[in-house]
Amino acid sequence: MIEFLTTFDIMEKFVSMIEKERIRKNMTQKDLYKASGLSASAYRFFMDTKNTKFENIVNLLFALDLTSKLEELIKLEEFTSLDEIRNEKNKKVPKRVRKGKND
């Protein structure tokens, strides 16, 4: 269960998944970091420390064609018409949360 994992444990799993897929696709580390737009040092830092920006993880997943892993993280809304899309874009979303008197 993910609830029992630390942030480091989760990042370690990302690194493991990325490395396994890189090897399965017969890519060198250089091939992967270039395809993902990372520098050699940024890639090495991530592999060593298990720490990077989420954007770098997304770029690595795209480079490895693992976007299905992203779809599991975020659920995109499905629209059936252009009107639904327009209405969603025009919907006002509150930007602040006010605490009540009892909080």
C-alpha angles and dihedrals in degrees: 000000000000092000090075095051124095122226088257091052091053093048089048088056090051090052092048093049092047094048093047091050092045090054092043089054090048092239125150119228087252091053090052100046091046092048090050095046095243124135120242091251094049091050093047091046090054093048092048102039101026087228128118143123116287087238089064091052090050091050091050091050090050091049090052093044091242096134090130086073088060092049088059090056098047128033113211117212116245117224127196099197143023089246090061090052092048092048091050092051091050095047113115114233118197112246098194136049117211120209116233125234091261095054 
